[in-house]
Amino acid sequence: MPPSEAAYKRTANRCAELAIASPAPSVATALLALALDYMALADRLGRPAVPQEGQHLEEIQEATGFGD
């Protein structure tokens, strides 16, 4: 089972905490970049799916129930 949005957020927060505590600037920078990547993954999981190119409006409306 793939990680959830909440799991990515927890990992991002932990990376940020470690970055703040790190005395080495290069390590802190790398951890902050990693935290940003995990937050972006969490954001992507939290958004509704975008219809694929070529999918007709009618198909989208039928799937969501807004075509009546």
CHARMM internal coordinates of N, CA and C (Angstrom, degrees):
IC EDIT
DIST 1 N 1 CA 1.4495
DIST 1 CA 1 C 1.5263
ANGL 1 N 1 CA 1 C 108.42
DIST 1 C 2 N 1.3427
ANGL 1 CA 1 C 2 N 117.72
DIHE 1 N 1 CA 1 C 2 N 130.77
DIST 2 N 2 CA 1.4645
ANGL 1 C 2 N 2 CA 120.18
DIHE 1 CA 1 C 2 N 2 CA -178.41
DIST 2 CA 2 C 1.5325
ANGL 2 N 2 CA 2 C 110.91
DIHE 1 C 2 N 2 CA 2 C -70.57
DIST 2 C 3 N 1.3188
ANGL 2 CA 2 C 3 N 116.70
DIHE 2 N 2 CA 2 C 3 N 155.37
DIST 3 N 3 CA 1.4724
ANGL 2 C 3 N 3 CA 120.05
DIHE 2 CA 2 C 3 N 3 CA 178.85
DIST 3 CA 3 C 1.5289
ANGL 3 N 3 CA 3 C 111.58
DIHE 2 C 3 N 3 CA 3 C -60.15
DIST 3 C 4 N 1.3051
ANGL 3 CA 3 C 4 N 115.68
DIHE 3 N 3 CA 3 C 4 N 150.87
DIST 4 N 4 CA 1.4634
ANGL 3 C 4 N 4 CA 121.17
DIHE 3 CA 3 C 4 N 4 CA -179.46
DIST 4 CA 4 C 1.5289
ANGL 4 N 4 CA 4 C 110.17
DIHE 3 C 4 N 4 CA 4 C -90.11
DIST 4 C 5 N 1.3128
ANGL 4 CA 4 C 5 N 114.54
DIHE 4 N 4 CA 4 C 5 N 170.84
DIST 5 N 5 CA 1.4700
ANGL 4 C 5 N 5 CA 121.09
DIHE 4 CA 4 C 5 N 5 CA 176.42
DIST 5 CA 5 C 1.5308
ANGL 5 N 5 CA 5 C 109.76
DIHE 4 C 5 N 5 CA 5 C -57.68
DIST 5 C 6 N 1.3290
ANGL 5 CA 5 C 6 N 116.68
DIHE 5 N 5 CA 5 C 6 N -43.92
DIST 6 N 6 CA 1.4670
ANGL 5 C 6 N 6 CA 121.09
DIHE 5 CA 5 C 6 N 6 CA -179.30
DIST 6 CA 6 C 1.5322
ANGL 6 N 6 CA 6 C 111.34
DIHE 5 C 6 N 6 CA 6 C -64.11
DIST 6 C 7 N 1.3316
ANGL 6 CA 6 C 7 N 117.14
DIHE 6 N 6 CA 6 C 7 N -37.95
DIST 7 N 7 CA 1.4638
ANGL 6 C 7 N 7 CA 120.37
DIHE 6 CA 6 C 7 N 7 CA 179.04
DIST 7 CA 7 C 1.5243
ANGL 7 N 7 CA 7 C 110.56
DIHE 6 C 7 N 7 CA 7 C -64.84
DIST 7 C 8 N 1.3329
ANGL 7 CA 7 C 8 N 116.78
DIHE 7 N 7 CA 7 C 8 N -41.61
DIST 8 N 8 CA 1.4614
ANGL 7 C 8 N 8 CA 119.68
DIHE 7 CA 7 C 8 N 8 CA 177.20
DIST 8 CA 8 C 1.5312
ANGL 8 N 8 CA 8 C 111.34
DIHE 7 C 8 N 8 CA 8 C -63.80
DIST 8 C 9 N 1.3282
ANGL 8 CA 8 C 9 N 116.79
DIHE 8 N 8 CA 8 C 9 N -39.57
DIST 9 N 9 CA 1.4680
ANGL 8 C 9 N 9 CA 120.05
DIHE 8 CA 8 C 9 N 9 CA 178.88
DIST 9 CA 9 C 1.5306
ANGL 9 N 9 CA 9 C 111.17
DIHE 8 C 9 N 9 CA 9 C -64.95
DIST 9 C 10 N 1.3308
ANGL 9 CA 9 C 10 N 116.53
DIHE 9 N 9 CA 9 C 10 N -41.92
DIST 10 N 10 CA 1.4729
ANGL 9 C 10 N 10 CA 119.74
DIHE 9 CA 9 C 10 N 10 CA 178.27
DIST 10 CA 10 C 1.5233
ANGL 10 N 10 CA 10 C 110.69
DIHE 9 C 10 N 10 CA 10 C -62.19
DIST 10 C 11 N 1.3261
ANGL 10 CA 10 C 11 N 116.57
DIHE 10 N 10 CA 10 C 11 N -42.71
DIST 11 N 11 CA 1.4598
ANGL 10 C 11 N 11 CA 120.55
DIHE 10 CA 10 C 11 N 11 CA 179.20
DIST 11 CA 11 C 1.5239
ANGL 11 N 11 CA 11 C 110.51
DIHE 10 C 11 N 11 CA 11 C -64.69
DIST 11 C 12 N 1.3206
ANGL 11 CA 11 C 12 N 117.17
DIHE 11 N 11 CA 11 C 12 N -40.84
DIST 12 N 12 CA 1.4603
ANGL 11 C 12 N 12 CA 121.08
DIHE 11 CA 11 C 12 N 12 CA 177.95
DIST 12 CA 12 C 1.5246
ANGL 12 N 12 CA 12 C 110.81
DIHE 11 C 12 N 12 CA 12 C -62.12
DIST 12 C 13 N 1.3085
ANGL 12 CA 12 C 13 N 116.44
DIHE 12 N 12 CA 12 C 13 N -43.72
DIST 13 N 13 CA 1.4687
ANGL 12 C 13 N 13 CA 120.11
DIHE 12 CA 12 C 13 N 13 CA 179.31
DIST 13 CA 13 C 1.5227
ANGL 13 N 13 CA 13 C 111.28
DIHE 12 C 13 N 13 CA 13 C -64.23
DIST 13 C 14 N 1.3102
ANGL 13 CA 13 C 14 N 116.27
DIHE 13 N 13 CA 13 C 14 N -39.94
DIST 14 N 14 CA 1.4759
ANGL 13 C 14 N 14 CA 119.64
DIHE 13 CA 13 C 14 N 14 CA 178.92
DIST 14 CA 14 C 1.5239
ANGL 14 N 14 CA 14 C 110.55
DIHE 13 C 14 N 14 CA 14 C -65.65
DIST 14 C 15 N 1.3181
ANGL 14 CA 14 C 15 N 118.01
DIHE 14 N 14 CA 14 C 15 N -41.46
DIST 15 N 15 CA 1.4692
ANGL 14 C 15 N 15 CA 121.23
DIHE 14 CA 14 C 15 N 15 CA 176.91
DIST 15 CA 15 C 1.5280
ANGL 15 N 15 CA 15 C 110.43
DIHE 14 C 15 N 15 CA 15 C -60.82
DIST 15 C 16 N 1.3320
ANGL 15 CA 15 C 16 N 116.94
DIHE 15 N 15 CA 15 C 16 N -41.74
DIST 16 N 16 CA 1.4633
ANGL 15 C 16 N 16 CA 120.75
DIHE 15 CA 15 C 16 N 16 CA 179.26
DIST 16 CA 16 C 1.5296
ANGL 16 N 16 CA 16 C 110.80
DIHE 15 C 16 N 16 CA 16 C -64.88
DIST 16 C 17 N 1.3278
ANGL 16 CA 16 C 17 N 116.94
DIHE 16 N 16 CA 16 C 17 N -41.42
DIST 17 N 17 CA 1.4721
ANGL 16 C 17 N 17 CA 120.33
DIHE 16 CA 16 C 17 N 17 CA 177.63
DIST 17 CA 17 C 1.5245
ANGL 17 N 17 CA 17 C 111.16
DIHE 16 C 17 N 17 CA 17 C -61.40
DIST 17 C 18 N 1.3155
ANGL 17 CA 17 C 18 N 115.92
DIHE 17 N 17 CA 17 C 18 N -44.21
DIST 18 N 18 CA 1.4658
ANGL 17 C 18 N 18 CA 120.24
DIHE 17 CA 17 C 18 N 18 CA 178.82
DIST 18 CA 18 C 1.5312
ANGL 18 N 18 CA 18 C 111.00
DIHE 17 C 18 N 18 CA 18 C -64.69
DIST 18 C 19 N 1.3221
ANGL 18 CA 18 C 19 N 116.37
DIHE 18 N 18 CA 18 C 19 N -37.37
DIST 19 N 19 CA 1.4627
ANGL 18 C 19 N 19 CA 120.24
DIHE 18 CA 18 C 19 N 19 CA 178.49
DIST 19 CA 19 C 1.5185
ANGL 19 N 19 CA 19 C 111.11
DIHE 18 C 19 N 19 CA 19 C -63.21
DIST 19 C 20 N 1.3123
ANGL 19 CA 19 C 20 N 116.50
DIHE 19 N 19 CA 19 C 20 N -42.55
DIST 20 N 20 CA 1.4665
ANGL 19 C 20 N 20 CA 120.92
DIHE 19 CA 19 C 20 N 20 CA 179.72
DIST 20 CA 20 C 1.5224
ANGL 20 N 20 CA 20 C 110.60
DIHE 19 C 20 N 20 CA 20 C -64.21
DIST 20 C 21 N 1.3128
ANGL 20 CA 20 C 21 N 116.72
DIHE 20 N 20 CA 20 C 21 N -37.05
DIST 21 N 21 CA 1.4616
ANGL 20 C 21 N 21 CA 121.23
DIHE 20 CA 20 C 21 N 21 CA -177.81
DIST 21 CA 21 C 1.5274
ANGL 21 N 21 CA 21 C 113.34
DIHE 20 C 21 N 21 CA 21 C -81.48
DIST 21 C 22 N 1.3123
ANGL 21 CA 21 C 22 N 117.35
DIHE 21 N 21 CA 21 C 22 N -13.35
DIST 22 N 22 CA 1.4659
ANGL 21 C 22 N 22 CA 120.30
DIHE 21 CA 21 C 22 N 22 CA -174.90
DIST 22 CA 22 C 1.5276
ANGL 22 N 22 CA 22 C 111.74
DIHE 21 C 22 N 22 CA 22 C -76.43
DIST 22 C 23 N 1.3404
ANGL 22 CA 22 C 23 N 116.93
DIHE 22 N 22 CA 22 C 23 N 129.35
DIST 23 N 23 CA 1.4617
ANGL 22 C 23 N 23 CA 119.59
DIHE 22 CA 22 C 23 N 23 CA 178.09
DIST 23 CA 23 C 1.5354
ANGL 23 N 23 CA 23 C 112.69
DIHE 22 C 23 N 23 CA 23 C -80.07
DIST 23 C 24 N 1.3161
ANGL 23 CA 23 C 24 N 117.35
DIHE 23 N 23 CA 23 C 24 N -15.56
DIST 24 N 24 CA 1.4682
ANGL 23 C 24 N 24 CA 121.13
DIHE 23 CA 23 C 24 N 24 CA -178.53
DIST 24 CA 24 C 1.5315
ANGL 24 N 24 CA 24 C 109.71
DIHE 23 C 24 N 24 CA 24 C -93.56
DIST 24 C 25 N 1.3280
ANGL 24 CA 24 C 25 N 117.49
DIHE 24 N 24 CA 24 C 25 N 117.32
DIST 25 N 25 CA 1.4625
ANGL 24 C 25 N 25 CA 120.24
DIHE 24 CA 24 C 25 N 25 CA -178.57
DIST 25 CA 25 C 1.5317
ANGL 25 N 25 CA 25 C 114.05
DIHE 24 C 25 N 25 CA 25 C -57.24
DIST 25 C 26 N 1.3253
ANGL 25 CA 25 C 26 N 117.39
DIHE 25 N 25 CA 25 C 26 N -37.15
DIST 26 N 26 CA 1.4686
ANGL 25 C 26 N 26 CA 119.07
DIHE 25 CA 25 C 26 N 26 CA -179.29
DIST 26 CA 26 C 1.5243
ANGL 26 N 26 CA 26 C 111.23
DIHE 25 C 26 N 26 CA 26 C -66.99
DIST 26 C 27 N 1.3129
ANGL 26 CA 26 C 27 N 116.85
DIHE 26 N 26 CA 26 C 27 N -37.26
DIST 27 N 27 CA 1.4653
ANGL 26 C 27 N 27 CA 121.01
DIHE 26 CA 26 C 27 N 27 CA 178.13
DIST 27 CA 27 C 1.5267
ANGL 27 N 27 CA 27 C 109.47
DIHE 26 C 27 N 27 CA 27 C -69.78
DIST 27 C 28 N 1.3125
ANGL 27 CA 27 C 28 N 116.96
DIHE 27 N 27 CA 27 C 28 N -43.43
DIST 28 N 28 CA 1.4641
ANGL 27 C 28 N 28 CA 121.08
DIHE 27 CA 27 C 28 N 28 CA 179.24
DIST 28 CA 28 C 1.5311
ANGL 28 N 28 CA 28 C 110.57
DIHE 27 C 28 N 28 CA 28 C -60.49
DIST 28 C 29 N 1.3217
ANGL 28 CA 28 C 29 N 116.90
DIHE 28 N 28 CA 28 C 29 N -42.88
DIST 29 N 29 CA 1.4609
ANGL 28 C 29 N 29 CA 121.12
DIHE 28 CA 28 C 29 N 29 CA 179.44
DIST 29 CA 29 C 1.5234
ANGL 29 N 29 CA 29 C 111.01
DIHE 28 C 29 N 29 CA 29 C -63.58
DIST 29 C 30 N 1.3171
ANGL 29 CA 29 C 30 N 116.75
DIHE 29 N 29 CA 29 C 30 N -44.19
DIST 30 N 30 CA 1.4674
ANGL 29 C 30 N 30 CA 120.60
DIHE 29 CA 29 C 30 N 30 CA 179.19
DIST 30 CA 30 C 1.5254
ANGL 30 N 30 CA 30 C 110.94
DIHE 29 C 30 N 30 CA 30 C -63.69
DIST 30 C 31 N 1.3308
ANGL 30 CA 30 C 31 N 117.18
DIHE 30 N 30 CA 30 C 31 N -41.19
DIST 31 N 31 CA 1.4682
ANGL 30 C 31 N 31 CA 120.31
DIHE 30 CA 30 C 31 N 31 CA 179.57
DIST 31 CA 31 C 1.5270
ANGL 31 N 31 CA 31 C 111.46
DIHE 30 C 31 N 31 CA 31 C -67.08
DIST 31 C 32 N 1.3189
ANGL 31 CA 31 C 32 N 117.35
DIHE 31 N 31 CA 31 C 32 N -37.51
DIST 32 N 32 CA 1.4676
ANGL 31 C 32 N 32 CA 119.72
DIHE 31 CA 31 C 32 N 32 CA 177.39
DIST 32 CA 32 C 1.5294
ANGL 32 N 32 CA 32 C 110.49
DIHE 31 C 32 N 32 CA 32 C -66.65
DIST 32 C 33 N 1.3227
ANGL 32 CA 32 C 33 N 117.46
DIHE 32 N 32 CA 32 C 33 N -38.96
DIST 33 N 33 CA 1.4672
ANGL 32 C 33 N 33 CA 120.05
DIHE 32 CA 32 C 33 N 33 CA 176.54
DIST 33 CA 33 C 1.5268
ANGL 33 N 33 CA 33 C 110.40
DIHE 32 C 33 N 33 CA 33 C -63.08
DIST 33 C 34 N 1.3138
ANGL 33 CA 33 C 34 N 116.47
DIHE 33 N 33 CA 33 C 34 N -40.66
DIST 34 N 34 CA 1.4602
ANGL 33 C 34 N 34 CA 121.10
DIHE 33 CA 33 C 34 N 34 CA 177.50
DIST 34 CA 34 C 1.5275
ANGL 34 N 34 CA 34 C 110.71
DIHE 33 C 34 N 34 CA 34 C -64.01
DIST 34 C 35 N 1.3239
ANGL 34 CA 34 C 35 N 116.62
DIHE 34 N 34 CA 34 C 35 N -41.82
DIST 35 N 35 CA 1.4644
ANGL 34 C 35 N 35 CA 120.72
DIHE 34 CA 34 C 35 N 35 CA 177.94
DIST 35 CA 35 C 1.5300
ANGL 35 N 35 CA 35 C 110.66
DIHE 34 C 35 N 35 CA 35 C -60.45
DIST 35 C 36 N 1.3206
ANGL 35 CA 35 C 36 N 116.91
DIHE 35 N 35 CA 35 C 36 N -41.92
DIST 36 N 36 CA 1.4629
ANGL 35 C 36 N 36 CA 120.31
DIHE 35 CA 35 C 36 N 36 CA 178.16
DIST 36 CA 36 C 1.5241
ANGL 36 N 36 CA 36 C 111.47
DIHE 35 C 36 N 36 CA 36 C -63.28
DIST 36 C 37 N 1.3151
ANGL 36 CA 36 C 37 N 116.43
DIHE 36 N 36 CA 36 C 37 N -39.74
DIST 37 N 37 CA 1.4677
ANGL 36 C 37 N 37 CA 119.92
DIHE 36 CA 36 C 37 N 37 CA 177.97
DIST 37 CA 37 C 1.5318
ANGL 37 N 37 CA 37 C 110.99
DIHE 36 C 37 N 37 CA 37 C -62.75
DIST 37 C 38 N 1.3302
ANGL 37 CA 37 C 38 N 116.44
DIHE 37 N 37 CA 37 C 38 N -43.45
DIST 38 N 38 CA 1.4710
ANGL 37 C 38 N 38 CA 119.56
DIHE 37 CA 37 C 38 N 38 CA 179.30
DIST 38 CA 38 C 1.5257
ANGL 38 N 38 CA 38 C 111.29
DIHE 37 C 38 N 38 CA 38 C -66.30
DIST 38 C 39 N 1.3299
ANGL 38 CA 38 C 39 N 117.55
DIHE 38 N 38 CA 38 C 39 N -37.17
DIST 39 N 39 CA 1.4692
ANGL 38 C 39 N 39 CA 119.87
DIHE 38 CA 38 C 39 N 39 CA 177.90
DIST 39 CA 39 C 1.5274
ANGL 39 N 39 CA 39 C 110.57
DIHE 38 C 39 N 39 CA 39 C -66.36
DIST 39 C 40 N 1.3302
ANGL 39 CA 39 C 40 N 116.82
DIHE 39 N 39 CA 39 C 40 N -36.95
DIST 40 N 40 CA 1.4668
ANGL 39 C 40 N 40 CA 120.20
DIHE 39 CA 39 C 40 N 40 CA 177.22
DIST 40 CA 40 C 1.5325
ANGL 40 N 40 CA 40 C 110.54
DIHE 39 C 40 N 40 CA 40 C -64.90
DIST 40 C 41 N 1.3259
ANGL 40 CA 40 C 41 N 116.69
DIHE 40 N 40 CA 40 C 41 N -40.25
DIST 41 N 41 CA 1.4703
ANGL 40 C 41 N 41 CA 120.11
DIHE 40 CA 40 C 41 N 41 CA 176.76
DIST 41 CA 41 C 1.5256
ANGL 41 N 41 CA 41 C 110.65
DIHE 40 C 41 N 41 CA 41 C -63.06
DIST 41 C 42 N 1.3252
ANGL 41 CA 41 C 42 N 116.87
DIHE 41 N 41 CA 41 C 42 N -42.75
DIST 42 N 42 CA 1.4665
ANGL 41 C 42 N 42 CA 120.83
DIHE 41 CA 41 C 42 N 42 CA 178.85
DIST 42 CA 42 C 1.5200
ANGL 42 N 42 CA 42 C 110.24
DIHE 41 C 42 N 42 CA 42 C -62.56
DIST 42 C 43 N 1.3283
ANGL 42 CA 42 C 43 N 116.43
DIHE 42 N 42 CA 42 C 43 N -41.13
DIST 43 N 43 CA 1.4536
ANGL 42 C 43 N 43 CA 120.73
DIHE 42 CA 42 C 43 N 43 CA 179.51
DIST 43 CA 43 C 1.5237
ANGL 43 N 43 CA 43 C 110.80
DIHE 42 C 43 N 43 CA 43 C -63.55
DIST 43 C 44 N 1.3239
ANGL 43 CA 43 C 44 N 116.37
DIHE 43 N 43 CA 43 C 44 N -42.75
DIST 44 N 44 CA 1.4530
ANGL 43 C 44 N 44 CA 120.71
DIHE 43 CA 43 C 44 N 44 CA 179.75
DIST 44 CA 44 C 1.5223
ANGL 44 N 44 CA 44 C 111.32
DIHE 43 C 44 N 44 CA 44 C -62.85
DIST 44 C 45 N 1.3310
ANGL 44 CA 44 C 45 N 116.93
DIHE 44 N 44 CA 44 C 45 N -39.31
DIST 45 N 45 CA 1.4703
ANGL 44 C 45 N 45 CA 119.86
DIHE 44 CA 44 C 45 N 45 CA 179.03
DIST 45 CA 45 C 1.5207
ANGL 45 N 45 CA 45 C 111.72
DIHE 44 C 45 N 45 CA 45 C -69.75
DIST 45 C 46 N 1.3229
ANGL 45 CA 45 C 46 N 116.92
DIHE 45 N 45 CA 45 C 46 N -28.55
DIST 46 N 46 CA 1.4574
ANGL 45 C 46 N 46 CA 121.22
DIHE 45 CA 45 C 46 N 46 CA -177.35
DIST 46 CA 46 C 1.5135
ANGL 46 N 46 CA 46 C 114.17
DIHE 45 C 46 N 46 CA 46 C -81.62
DIST 46 C 47 N 1.3187
ANGL 46 CA 46 C 47 N 117.53
DIHE 46 N 46 CA 46 C 47 N -9.42
DIST 47 N 47 CA 1.4679
ANGL 46 C 47 N 47 CA 120.98
DIHE 46 CA 46 C 47 N 47 CA -178.88
DIST 47 CA 47 C 1.5236
ANGL 47 N 47 CA 47 C 110.24
DIHE 46 C 47 N 47 CA 47 C -93.48
DIST 47 C 48 N 1.3427
ANGL 47 CA 47 C 48 N 115.76
DIHE 47 N 47 CA 47 C 48 N 148.69
DIST 48 N 48 CA 1.4679
ANGL 47 C 48 N 48 CA 118.17
DIHE 47 CA 47 C 48 N 48 CA 176.06
DIST 48 CA 48 C 1.5257
ANGL 48 N 48 CA 48 C 110.10
DIHE 47 C 48 N 48 CA 48 C -67.39
DIST 48 C 49 N 1.3111
ANGL 48 CA 48 C 49 N 115.31
DIHE 48 N 48 CA 48 C 49 N 154.88
DIST 49 N 49 CA 1.4590
ANGL 48 C 49 N 49 CA 120.86
DIHE 48 CA 48 C 49 N 49 CA -179.05
DIST 49 CA 49 C 1.5225
ANGL 49 N 49 CA 49 C 110.43
DIHE 48 C 49 N 49 CA 49 C -65.76
DIST 49 C 50 N 1.3076
ANGL 49 CA 49 C 50 N 116.63
DIHE 49 N 49 CA 49 C 50 N 140.90
DIST 50 N 50 CA 1.4561
ANGL 49 C 50 N 50 CA 123.04
DIHE 49 CA 49 C 50 N 50 CA 177.83
DIST 50 CA 50 C 1.5261
ANGL 50 N 50 CA 50 C 107.54
DIHE 49 C 50 N 50 CA 50 C -93.19
DIST 50 C 51 N 1.3279
ANGL 50 CA 50 C 51 N 117.22
DIHE 50 N 50 CA 50 C 51 N 134.22
DIST 51 N 51 CA 1.4648
ANGL 50 C 51 N 51 CA 118.78
DIHE 50 CA 50 C 51 N 51 CA -179.59
DIST 51 CA 51 C 1.5258
ANGL 51 N 51 CA 51 C 111.31
DIHE 50 C 51 N 51 CA 51 C -61.55
DIST 51 C 52 N 1.3127
ANGL 51 CA 51 C 52 N 115.74
DIHE 51 N 51 CA 51 C 52 N 145.24
DIST 52 N 52 CA 1.4554
ANGL 51 C 52 N 52 CA 121.75
DIHE 51 CA 51 C 52 N 52 CA 178.91
DIST 52 CA 52 C 1.5239
ANGL 52 N 52 CA 52 C 109.75
DIHE 51 C 52 N 52 CA 52 C -74.01
DIST 52 C 53 N 1.3200
ANGL 52 CA 52 C 53 N 116.15
DIHE 52 N 52 CA 52 C 53 N 151.49
DIST 53 N 53 CA 1.4527
ANGL 52 C 53 N 53 CA 120.97
DIHE 52 CA 52 C 53 N 53 CA 178.09
DIST 53 CA 53 C 1.5287
ANGL 53 N 53 CA 53 C 108.96
DIHE 52 C 53 N 53 CA 53 C -60.09
DIST 53 C 54 N 1.3063
ANGL 53 CA 53 C 54 N 116.14
DIHE 53 N 53 CA 53 C 54 N 135.89
DIST 54 N 54 CA 1.4525
ANGL 53 C 54 N 54 CA 120.45
DIHE 53 CA 53 C 54 N 54 CA 179.68
DIST 54 CA 54 C 1.5226
ANGL 54 N 54 CA 54 C 113.40
DIHE 53 C 54 N 54 CA 54 C 94.93
DIST 54 C 55 N 1.3372
ANGL 54 CA 54 C 55 N 117.24
DIHE 54 N 54 CA 54 C 55 N -11.84
DIST 55 N 55 CA 1.4601
ANGL 54 C 55 N 55 CA 119.85
DIHE 54 CA 54 C 55 N 55 CA 178.13
DIST 55 CA 55 C 1.5244
ANGL 55 N 55 CA 55 C 107.71
DIHE 54 C 55 N 55 CA 55 C -75.94
DIST 55 C 56 N 1.3045
ANGL 55 CA 55 C 56 N 117.28
DIHE 55 N 55 CA 55 C 56 N 129.71
DIST 56 N 56 CA 1.4547
ANGL 55 C 56 N 56 CA 121.50
DIHE 55 CA 55 C 56 N 56 CA -174.95
DIST 56 CA 56 C 1.5229
ANGL 56 N 56 CA 56 C 111.11
DIHE 55 C 56 N 56 CA 56 C -76.94
DIST 56 C 57 N 1.3279
ANGL 56 CA 56 C 57 N 114.77
DIHE 56 N 56 CA 56 C 57 N 150.39
DIST 57 N 57 CA 1.4588
ANGL 56 C 57 N 57 CA 121.39
DIHE 56 CA 56 C 57 N 57 CA 179.26
DIST 57 CA 57 C 1.5213
ANGL 57 N 57 CA 57 C 111.14
DIHE 56 C 57 N 57 CA 57 C -58.20
DIST 57 C 58 N 1.3269
ANGL 57 CA 57 C 58 N 116.86
DIHE 57 N 57 CA 57 C 58 N -37.05
DIST 58 N 58 CA 1.4617
ANGL 57 C 58 N 58 CA 120.04
DIHE 57 CA 57 C 58 N 58 CA -179.21
DIST 58 CA 58 C 1.5341
ANGL 58 N 58 CA 58 C 111.00
DIHE 57 C 58 N 58 CA 58 C -62.48
DIST 58 C 59 N 1.3370
ANGL 58 CA 58 C 59 N 116.68
DIHE 58 N 58 CA 58 C 59 N -40.02
DIST 59 N 59 CA 1.4607
ANGL 58 C 59 N 59 CA 120.62
DIHE 58 CA 58 C 59 N 59 CA 179.02
DIST 59 CA 59 C 1.5187
ANGL 59 N 59 CA 59 C 110.37
DIHE 58 C 59 N 59 CA 59 C -63.43
DIST 59 C 60 N 1.3203
ANGL 59 CA 59 C 60 N 116.46
DIHE 59 N 59 CA 59 C 60 N -41.04
DIST 60 N 60 CA 1.4603
ANGL 59 C 60 N 60 CA 121.16
DIHE 59 CA 59 C 60 N 60 CA 179.99
DIST 60 CA 60 C 1.5230
ANGL 60 N 60 CA 60 C 109.54
DIHE 59 C 60 N 60 CA 60 C -65.56
DIST 60 C 61 N 1.3425
ANGL 60 CA 60 C 61 N 116.23
DIHE 60 N 60 CA 60 C 61 N -43.99
DIST 61 N 61 CA 1.4546
ANGL 60 C 61 N 61 CA 119.86
DIHE 60 CA 60 C 61 N 61 CA -178.71
DIST 61 CA 61 C 1.5225
ANGL 61 N 61 CA 61 C 111.58
DIHE 60 C 61 N 61 CA 61 C -64.94
DIST 61 C 62 N 1.3383
ANGL 61 CA 61 C 62 N 117.10
DIHE 61 N 61 CA 61 C 62 N -39.77
DIST 62 N 62 CA 1.4520
ANGL 61 C 62 N 62 CA 120.25
DIHE 61 CA 61 C 62 N 62 CA 178.12
DIST 62 CA 62 C 1.5194
ANGL 62 N 62 CA 62 C 110.95
DIHE 61 C 62 N 62 CA 62 C -63.26
DIST 62 C 63 N 1.3108
ANGL 62 CA 62 C 63 N 116.74
DIHE 62 N 62 CA 62 C 63 N -41.45
DIST 63 N 63 CA 1.4623
ANGL 62 C 63 N 63 CA 121.41
DIHE 62 CA 62 C 63 N 63 CA -177.74
DIST 63 CA 63 C 1.5256
ANGL 63 N 63 CA 63 C 111.62
DIHE 62 C 63 N 63 CA 63 C -67.97
DIST 63 C 64 N 1.3407
ANGL 63 CA 63 C 64 N 117.13
DIHE 63 N 63 CA 63 C 64 N -32.91
DIST 64 N 64 CA 1.4603
ANGL 63 C 64 N 64 CA 120.36
DIHE 63 CA 63 C 64 N 64 CA -177.03
DIST 64 CA 64 C 1.5152
ANGL 64 N 64 CA 64 C 113.47
DIHE 63 C 64 N 64 CA 64 C -96.65
DIST 64 C 65 N 1.3543
ANGL 64 CA 64 C 65 N 117.55
DIHE 64 N 64 CA 64 C 65 N -12.15
DIST 65 N 65 CA 1.4442
ANGL 64 C 65 N 65 CA 120.31
DIHE 64 CA 64 C 65 N 65 CA 178.77
DIST 65 CA 65 C 1.5150
ANGL 65 N 65 CA 65 C 114.36
DIHE 64 C 65 N 65 CA 65 C 83.75
DIST 65 C 66 N 1.3395
ANGL 65 CA 65 C 66 N 117.56
DIHE 65 N 65 CA 65 C 66 N 15.35
DIST 66 N 66 CA 1.4594
ANGL 65 C 66 N 66 CA 120.31
DIHE 65 CA 65 C 66 N 66 CA -178.18
DIST 66 CA 66 C 1.5263
ANGL 66 N 66 CA 66 C 112.43
DIHE 65 C 66 N 66 CA 66 C -101.43
DIST 66 C 67 N 1.3037
ANGL 66 CA 66 C 67 N 118.32
DIHE 66 N 66 CA 66 C 67 N 9.28
DIST 67 N 67 CA 1.4560
ANGL 66 C 67 N 67 CA 120.37
DIHE 66 CA 66 C 67 N 67 CA -175.42
DIST 67 CA 67 C 1.5007
ANGL 67 N 67 CA 67 C 114.87
DIHE 66 C 67 N 67 CA 67 C -97.30
DIST 67 C 68 N 1.3454
ANGL 67 CA 67 C 68 N 118.33
DIHE 67 N 67 CA 67 C 68 N 18.51
DIST 68 N 68 CA 1.4599
ANGL 67 C 68 N 68 CA 118.36
DIHE 67 CA 67 C 68 N 68 CA -176.09
DIST 68 CA 68 C 1.4914
ANGL 68 N 68 CA 68 C 113.60
DIHE 67 C 68 N 68 CA 68 C -93.20
END
COOR INIT
IC SEED 1 N 1 CA 1 C
IC BUILD
